[in-house]
Amino acid sequence: MQNKIKKILVTGGQGFIGSHLVDNLVAKGHKVTIFDRYYDDKKFKDYGWKGKVRFRLGDVKDRDSIIEGVGFNDITVNLAGILGTAETVNNPIPPVEVNIVGAINIFHALKEHKKRGFQIAVGNYWMNNPYSITKSTAERLALMYNKEHGTDIRVLRGMNVFGERQHHRPVRKIFPNVVVPALLNKDITIYGTGDQVMDLIYVKDFAEVLARVILYDNIPNDIIYESGVGGGMTINKAVDLILKTTKSKSKVNRVPMRAGEDKHSVVEISEKGWQDLKKHLKFYPKDLTPMNKAVAQSVAWYKKHLKEFSWD
Ligand SMILES: NC(=O)c1ccc[n+]([C@@H]2O[C@H](COP(=O)([O-])OP(=O)(O)OC[C@H]3O[C@@H](n4cnc5c(N)ncnc54)[C@H](O)[C@@H]3O)[C@@H](O)[C@H]2O)c1
């Protein structure tokens, strides 16, 4: 690992994954600036960032503001994104603008300034919804920039990241949409049979893998790194684990699949993904937080913050 202190710009740094990455980088002694389209004073207070983390108001769609931000830093991490599988099906323009055009603005700035960069990608890159399509396009563009323009943009696909601070609206992510009703003993909604395989990775473990991808010198940038746990956890199994941890009396309702998602989908880290983590990042399965512990820690956080999650 490179020990030198770096100046790091994190676009979308106030979001769920971004906030944990910021904590990880600050703990390692780096100087972090968040680049986001709004400023959230409550997060700066609650996460202990005041006086430690800088903030730059801006939009990745705006080439001028991003080019300046990239120039002031050693590394730029692009986490800004419009999320949502079914949520984006009827409104594909915002994901195209932010996930593709915004990413190109950053790649262009990295090329101009000759700085290291990072692009986040998704495990369900092959699904036909605007979110997966735009994220998959951006990861391919990053590889194209590296090959044709000599940039050093590292790409990491995250599987189903879960943990403290993840929100349940407007995008329906699985973990908060099971934990919150479970804690309230309200009905839980599952789309499809629940046999779809997903790969739940604890956000603090994901942030550590991400930090290594950006901080390590001389690692390949012509491959796509992956971060997940593996082992084939179905949605039904994950729901059972959460119900057990929360000691909930909630009932599970099964409803038809949503638009833009696949009935028999398998989203999981590949064997090559694990080999790359071990070989290039020295990250091994033993470094993961045990699933029961990660779920218990996350559930404890949701219990404490339940009032912030309105449910009808
Ligand atoms: N959550 C997951 O399981 C997961 C898995 C793989 C990849 N990802 C990717 O990780 C990234 C972060 O995801 P998250 O779950 O933290 O989402 P999030 O919605 O919590 O965070 C996204 C952040 O991006 C910011 N943002 C959006 N549009 C912007 C713009 N135009 N300019 C500047 N900032 C903007 C938002 O304000 C927010 O702070 C996304 O790019 C997402 O595609 C997420």
The ligand as an SDF file (V2000), in Angstrom:
LIG
                    3D

 44 48  0  0  0  0  0  0  0  0999 V2000
  -25.5270    0.5230   -3.4370 N   0  0  0  0  0  0  0  0  0  0  0  0
  -25.0570   -0.5290   -4.1290 C   0  0  0  0  0  0  0  0  0  0  0  0
  -25.3350   -1.6830   -3.8040 O   0  0  0  0  0  0  0  0  0  0  0  0
  -24.1300   -0.3020   -5.3090 C   0  0  0  0  0  0  0  0  0  0  0  0
  -23.5130   -1.4060   -5.9190 C   0  0  0  0  0  0  0  0  0  0  0  0
  -22.6340   -1.1810   -6.9730 C   0  0  0  0  0  0  0  0  0  0  0  0
  -22.3630    0.0970   -7.3960 C   0  0  0  0  0  0  0  0  0  0  0  0
  -22.9940    1.1390   -6.8120 N   0  0  0  0  0  0  0  0  0  0  0  0
  -22.6770    2.4880   -7.3130 C   0  0  0  0  0  0  0  0  0  0  0  0
  -22.0970    3.2040   -6.2340 O   0  0  0  0  0  0  0  0  0  0  0  0
  -22.3810    4.5870   -6.3560 C   0  0  0  0  0  0  0  0  0  0  0  0
  -22.9300    5.1070   -5.0450 C   0  0  0  0  0  0  0  0  0  0  0  0
  -24.0910    4.3540   -4.7040 O   0  0  0  0  0  0  0  0  0  0  0  0
  -24.8620    4.6120   -3.3410 P   0  0  0  0  0  0  0  0  0  0  0  0
  -25.5850    3.3650   -3.0320 O   0  0  0  0  0  0  0  0  0  0  0  0
  -23.9390    5.1930   -2.3570 O   0  0  0  0  0  0  0  0  0  0  0  0
  -25.9380    5.6970   -3.8210 O   0  0  0  0  0  0  0  0  0  0  0  0
  -26.4340    7.0570   -3.1210 P   0  0  0  0  0  0  0  0  0  0  0  0
  -27.6680    7.4500   -3.8920 O   0  0  0  0  0  0  0  0  0  0  0  0
  -26.5290    6.8970   -1.6640 O   0  0  0  0  0  0  0  0  0  0  0  0
  -25.2780    8.0810   -3.4560 O   0  0  0  0  0  0  0  0  0  0  0  0
  -25.1540    8.7130   -4.6960 C   0  0  0  0  0  0  0  0  0  0  0  0
  -24.5580   10.0910   -4.4720 C   0  0  0  0  0  0  0  0  0  0  0  0
  -24.3310   10.6990   -5.7390 O   0  0  0  0  0  0  0  0  0  0  0  0
  -24.7150   12.0620   -5.6760 C   0  0  0  0  0  0  0  0  0  0  0  0
  -25.0430   12.5390   -7.0160 N   0  0  0  0  0  0  0  0  0  0  0  0
  -26.0580   12.1400   -7.8340 C   0  0  0  0  0  0  0  0  0  0  0  0
  -26.0510   12.8300   -8.9740 N   0  0  0  0  0  0  0  0  0  0  0  0
  -25.0040   13.6900   -8.9140 C   0  0  0  0  0  0  0  0  0  0  0  0
  -24.4780   14.6510   -9.8010 C   0  0  0  0  0  0  0  0  0  0  0  0
  -25.0590   14.8710  -10.9750 N   0  0  0  0  0  0  0  0  0  0  0  0
  -23.3630   15.3390   -9.4370 N   0  0  0  0  0  0  0  0  0  0  0  0
  -22.7870   15.1310   -8.2230 C   0  0  0  0  0  0  0  0  0  0  0  0
  -23.2540   14.2240   -7.3230 N   0  0  0  0  0  0  0  0  0  0  0  0
  -24.3500   13.5170   -7.6610 C   0  0  0  0  0  0  0  0  0  0  0  0
  -25.9360   12.0540   -4.7510 C   0  0  0  0  0  0  0  0  0  0  0  0
  -26.2210   13.3450   -4.2400 O   0  0  0  0  0  0  0  0  0  0  0  0
  -25.4780   11.0510   -3.6940 C   0  0  0  0  0  0  0  0  0  0  0  0
  -24.7550   11.6810   -2.6490 O   0  0  0  0  0  0  0  0  0  0  0  0
  -23.3410    4.7490   -7.5350 C   0  0  0  0  0  0  0  0  0  0  0  0
  -22.6140    5.1760   -8.6550 O   0  0  0  0  0  0  0  0  0  0  0  0
  -23.8530    3.3220   -7.7630 C   0  0  0  0  0  0  0  0  0  0  0  0
  -24.1680    3.0870   -9.1060 O   0  0  0  0  0  0  0  0  0  0  0  0
  -23.8640    0.9800   -5.7760 C   0  0  0  0  0  0  0  0  0  0  0  0
  1  2  1  0
  2  3  2  0
  2  4  1  0
  4  5  1  0
  4 44  2  0
  5  6  2  0
  6  7  1  0
  7  8  2  0
  8  9  1  0
  8 44  1  0
  9 10  1  0
  9 42  1  0
 10 11  1  0
 11 12  1  0
 11 40  1  0
 12 13  1  0
 13 14  1  0
 14 15  2  0
 14 16  1  0
 14 17  1  0
 17 18  1  0
 18 19  2  0
 18 20  1  0
 18 21  1  0
 21 22  1  0
 22 23  1  0
 23 24  1  0
 23 38  1  0
 24 25  1  0
 25 26  1  0
 25 36  1  0
 26 27  1  0
 26 35  1  0
 27 28  2  0
 28 29  1  0
 29 30  1  0
 29 35  2  0
 30 31  1  0
 30 32  2  0
 32 33  1  0
 33 34  2  0
 34 35  1  0
 36 37  1  0
 36 38  1  0
 38 39  1  0
 40 41  1  0
 40 42  1  0
 42 43  1  0
M  CHG  2   8   1  16  -1
M  END
$$$$
